[in-house]
């Protein structure tokens, strides 16, 4: 028996098996990374959608406060019905630190808007605008954080021809207040 042939065969077989195992491991890791990215993208979209649904309902309540006798209960229900609390929990589980932080800031500003509407602030009031514009600013900050994470691309207000994210520069009420010096 030729030992050289036997050793060469065993070494060749070991290399082939090792290569196959390594290739399978790398393929599985790539699939897991892709699945994780797709899951995060879905969670990020779910969160912003829930926030915007809650925001839309808060605007409806603010425009017609007489329709809801208990504004506090109506505004709390607006956020609860939008499923923002559940989406926020999923965000905390799956998001990176930067996106989770931006999401929490957005949530806090949405809650500030909810409290303003609960006190009777209507869309033309200073109280509403003082809560609305910071909320819109955090919505954009969240979008920027998500975009930077998922696509590695930044976004700035100038891309839209704006001066700032919060919309104060485009708001007739805020511009009027600034122009009058109050």
Beta strands, then each sheet from edge to edge (+ up, - down):
end
